[in-house]
């Protein structure tokens, strides 16, 4: 594979990873704004960490392979 094609592939993969990370962040935002927290605004730290784990995993995996 030539250099330009490799760069194009890398760019596409990075874009897909960033989209997945963005989806995870949007999902966390929706969760924190859900009815669950209307009457009780306190958030369980473990819930947030769990929901961020996918985004962090994608980010870290991209760094290793990038």
C-alpha positions in Angstrom: 0.0 0.0 0.0 1.4 3.4 -0.9 1.9 6.2 1.6 -1.1 8.3 0.5 -3.5 5.3 0.7 -2.2 4.5 4.1 -2.8 8.1 5.3 -6.3 8.0 3.9 -7.0 4.7 5.7 -5.6 6.1 8.9 -7.7 9.2 8.6 -10.8 7.2 8.0 -10.1 5.0 11.0 -9.4 8.0 13.2 -12.7 9.6 12.1 -14.6 6.4 13.0 -13.0 6.2 16.4 -13.8 9.9 17.1 -17.4 9.3 16.1 -17.6 6.4 18.5 -16.1 8.4 21.3 -18.5 11.2 20.6 -21.5 8.8 20.7 -20.3 7.6 24.1 -20.1 11.1 25.4 -23.5 12.0 24.0 -24.9 8.8 25.6 -23.4 9.9 29.0 -25.0 13.3 28.6 -28.4 11.8 27.9 -28.0 9.5 30.9 -27.1 12.4 33.2 -30.1 14.4 31.9 -32.5 11.4 32.2 -35.6 11.3 34.5 -33.6 9.2 36.9 -32.0 12.4 38.2 -35.0 14.7 38.2 -35.8 14.2 41.8 -32.4 13.0 43.0 -29.6 14.8 41.3 -26.8 12.7 42.9 -24.9 10.6 40.5 -23.2 7.3 41.4 -19.5 7.7 40.5 -19.3 4.1 39.3 -22.1 4.7 36.8 -20.2 7.6 35.2 -16.9 5.7 35.2 -18.6 2.7 33.6 -20.2 4.9 30.9 -16.9 6.6 30.2 -15.0 3.3 30.0 -15.8 2.7 26.3 -14.7 6.1 25.3 -11.5 5.9 27.2 -10.9 2.4 25.8 -11.4 3.6 22.2 -9.1 6.5 22.8 -6.4 4.4 24.4 -6.6 1.7 21.8 -6.3 4.3 19.0 -3.2 5.8 20.7 -1.5 2.3 20.9 -2.3 1.5 17.3 -1.8 5.0 15.9 
